Amino acid sequence: KAVEFFTDQLQKSKKAKSYLASREISEKITTDWQLGYGGDKSDGLTKFSLTSGFSQSQILQSGVAFEREFGAKTMRDRFFGRLIIPICEPRNGEIIAFSGRDLSGKKGVAKYINSPENPVYHKSSTLFGLDRARKAIANHDAVILVEGNFDVISAHETGLTHAVATCGTSFTENHLRMLKRFTKNIFLAFDPDMAGKKATLRAVEMILRLELSPFIIEIPRGKDLDELARENAKELQKLLETALPATSFLFEKFSQKNLDGSLEGEKKFLDAFFYFLKLVNRPIEIDDFLTKITKKLKRPRGVIEEEFKKFCSRKISHQK
């Protein structure tokens, strides 16, 4: 019933339609992804649900409304004023939760909110788009992990149907263990801002610890995947095809950032890169990188091996 309400409200809302048009979301995409609008009244869905035969406790349990204290208890719609994106169960495609994107632009209002957790919806193990991406992930033997719901939608609409995203939470080991059932090849396509870079490093660390294979798709500065998919789908496809394994990518990035001809720069480079190399489980890959480092720094191989050995003996809990 909530989907019925959200769909009807979208058709009545010029604001919601205008927002979708600004993101080049067509009517077909809107229908395919069951997008909706939460309405402009704070109790619109609540009243609709009550007149449809649902009890207050059922409405509260579903997560589409919550109870607030204003003298007497009142119910308030969780998603009013927001564009609605359904989140589906990965095996059967049934809707288990919603994500709501604020359209008011008011300060202090969260841009996105999601349904509270319930017996079938757990943020730490749910991936948006996985219900649609399962077959494509198996066919490509790879998954593309992106940041947001619209990144997933845009990726799918440009043919990258093996893209998924987390649901209002950081990437976790539970997400990885779910993806591990389908593939070991994880392509990361996070935003190129500082938060995105930090999230990429955290994800690479988790992926390596679970002995999977991370790759990094480098999105150009000033863009996100959604924009790139809409503006230049061919470029996005090329970035995917040329994505480097994360260890190779980080080797290049850390060397560019730190190697300035000084001894201190060499030490910073080794500390940064060894943190990830230590997590690699294939000796042949480790040996290959030690050879590359030897050539890059023009140091004896034995010195580099000793540096790596000493680094591995140190207790370092996380990447700074």
Buried (B, 14 or more C-beta within 10 A) or exposed (E): BBEEBBBBBBEEBEEBBEBBEEBBBEEEBBEEBBBBBBBBBBBBBBEBBBEEEBEBEEBBBBBBBBEEEEEEEEBBBBBBBBBBBBBBBBEEEEBBBBBBBBBEEEEEEEEBBBBBEEEEBBBBBBBBBBBBBBEBBBEBEBBBBBBBBBBBBBBBBBEBBBBBBBBBEEBBBBBBEBBBEBBBBBBBBBBBEEEBEEBBBBBBBBBBEBEBBBBBBBBEEEBBBBBBBBEBBEEBBEBBEEBBBBBBBBBEBBBEEBBEEEEEBBEBBBBBBBBBBBBBEEEEBBEBBBEBBBEBBEBEEEEBBEBBEEBEEEEEEEEE
